């Protein structure tokens, strides 16, 4: 993997990545639609009834919202009078500091309130998967997806080393207007938190309890069971698997992970990374093939905390939450989900797995 670090006029960082040396790197500069620093100053407020932090960043209301194609801020800049976030050049993936971050290392002086407050310290990055605005992650070659996995490993390492207060790094992709996407150019984001957020924290508690009781990684145990039954399995390679979990909370929810204990992106071997890319693309193509139209989803990647400790109990894995319940209806969270936190399903995981298994895909095409 090759990379090039640049600095934007407004002070934000940009890193370009490629599987080959980046040509004309010495003369390349980082553009920005903005010349002056944002001065973003988010803050956190403690929710005493739920025991969790809530982030506040009101300036995010001003972020770019579904612009026309000619004003795509994630496209390589063609016209200096209409600057975008990315330069022209021979690179494959780009990562830059979000102009409208929910968390930033420069946060300071939170308001004094009748609940506990803290500066919204952390980091938010945008990860652009391709220079092609009409592409999708499902359509990218396996080599590009492997590179993306390497990029996520590199960003995790860099963010943790540059800011020791960071405890958790979460890459994710929102795809489709149905899940609130404001820019349709293929991209994802990375959030780096100064605490372990509630969802991965609960996962880690369950994983640690299982490891202490059984001496084995919980998700690795689940993978072995899925391979044995084959009923919900969508992909099995030498190193990676994809399956609909028996406890799915969303219709067509899918998990992608490894067979062997692998706590983070940085722990992936070359062979495991290549197979994980195949598993990921298989799932994406099955989604597209099931409906034959752009398929909306949220994809999130969970990994070990960045606390410098060994975490044999936890496992790198992706979770997909598609909003579709059927070809016509969306899955909306309602009373029992939002108010009680208990999800209610009207379709069995085995049924959705069967539908996805029937979709034939060729990831090498």
Secondary structure by P-SEA (a helix, b strand, c coil): ccbbbbbcccbbbbbbbccccccccccbbbbbcccccccccccccccccccbbbbbbcccccccccccccccccccccccccccccccccccbbbbccccccccccccccccccccccccbbbbbbbbcccccccccccccaaaaaaaaaaaaaaaaaaaaacccccbbbbbbbccccccccccccccbbbbbccccaaaaaaaaaaaaaaaaccccaaaaaaaaaaaaccccccccccccccccccccccbbbbbbccccccccccccaaaaaaaaaaaaaaaaaaaaacccbbbbbbbbbbcccccccccccccbbbbbbcccccccccccccccccccbbbbcccaaaaaaaaaabbbbccc
